[in-house]
Amino acid sequence: MTPQKAASTAATPATGRRAWVKKTPVEVVLEQIDKQEQKVAEMREELAHEERELAKLQGARKLLEAQ
């Protein structure tokens, strides 16, 4: 390790960073489940938005085909 890296590593606690806490396998899996649930919720919101856009375009198609 270079003296600069050693000095910066030693100064890390002074910067206000939290200490690393080892997680149990159960905590890791639960965290992954939470992340996946959030991802699915975001995708559902995006899907709902896209479905609304599709409905608008289909309504416009009906108007154009009626003419």
Long-range contacts (C-beta under 8 A, 24 or more apart in sequence): none
